Amino acid sequence: MALRYYREALKRDPELYEGHANAGRAYYATEDYRRARYHLRLAITMAREREEVGAGEEAGISNDLGSCFYQEGNTKEAEKWFRFAIGQQPALSEAHYNLINLLIAGERIAEAREAIAVAARQAPSPRYGLFEGRLRSQESHAEWNPDWLVPAILVFAGSLVLYSLYRRTRRS
């Protein structure tokens, strides 16, 4: 219903910043990320043209745009928009949270730890504590190096083959 309302409002006034911003968020909620990106980009362009739209609002829309890219699997573009949002509004904890989540998912542990430290200073939130367990898990996974496993399996399999041959020759 909301999308229908925003589409109608945008037909009447295609330059309506709020219509594009809200349509983008509504499309995001329906997981139509392509349309969400379209409207969010227009909203950002309009925000830059309108003096009454502040950096905080533009940062929020930029963060939403980054979320669209993240959902589509384009982490490079998502990271760009999350960082832009943080640059526009350092106190925007949602953008920090999204950036940290992206870094952890990409197994960029050192960068994630640094991002958490920056976020704690610029936009304190108890939500960052959720990442500690994930980071510990990622670090322990990184420390477990399975490079020795393949040679060990080969040695074990070779031993079984040799033992099998030995038993056959003893029976004969």
Rosetta blueprint (number, residue, H / E / L):
1 M L
2 A H
3 L H
4 R H
5 Y H
6 Y H
7 R H
8 E H
9 A H
10 L H
11 K H
12 R H
13 D L
14 P L
15 E L
16 L L
17 Y H
18 E H
19 G H
20 H H
21 A H
22 N H
23 A H
24 G H
25 R H
26 A H
27 Y H
28 Y H
29 A H
30 T L
31 E L
32 D L
33 Y H
34 R H
35 R H
36 A H
37 R H
38 Y H
39 H H
40 L H
41 R H
42 L H
43 A H
44 I H
45 T H
46 M H
47 A H
48 R H
49 E H
50 R L
51 E L
52 E L
53 V L
54 G L
55 A H
56 G H
57 E H
58 E H
59 A H
60 G H
61 I H
62 S H
63 N H
64 D H
65 L H
66 G H
67 S H
68 C H
69 F H
70 Y H
71 Q H
72 E L
73 G L
74 N L
75 T H
76 K H
77 E H
78 A H
79 E H
80 K H
81 W H
82 F H
83 R H
84 F H
85 A H
86 I H
87 G H
88 Q H
89 Q L
90 P L
91 A L
92 L L
93 S H
94 E H
95 A H
96 H H
97 Y H
98 N H
99 L H
100 I H
101 N H
102 L H
103 L H
104 I H
105 A H
106 G L
107 E L
108 R L
109 I H
110 A H
111 E H
112 A H
113 R H
114 E H
115 A H
116 I H
117 A H
118 V H
119 A H
120 A H
121 R H
122 Q H
123 A L
124 P L
125 S L
126 P H
127 R H
128 Y H
129 G H
130 L H
131 F H
132 E H
133 G H
134 R H
135 L H
136 R H
137 S H
138 Q H
139 E H
140 S H
141 H H
142 A H
143 E H
144 W L
145 N L
146 P H
147 D H
148 W H
149 L H
150 V H
151 P H
152 A H
153 I H
154 L H
155 V H
156 F H
157 A H
158 G H
159 S H
160 L H
161 V H
162 L H
163 Y H
164 S H
165 L H
166 Y H
167 R H
168 R H
169 T H
170 R H
171 R H
172 S L
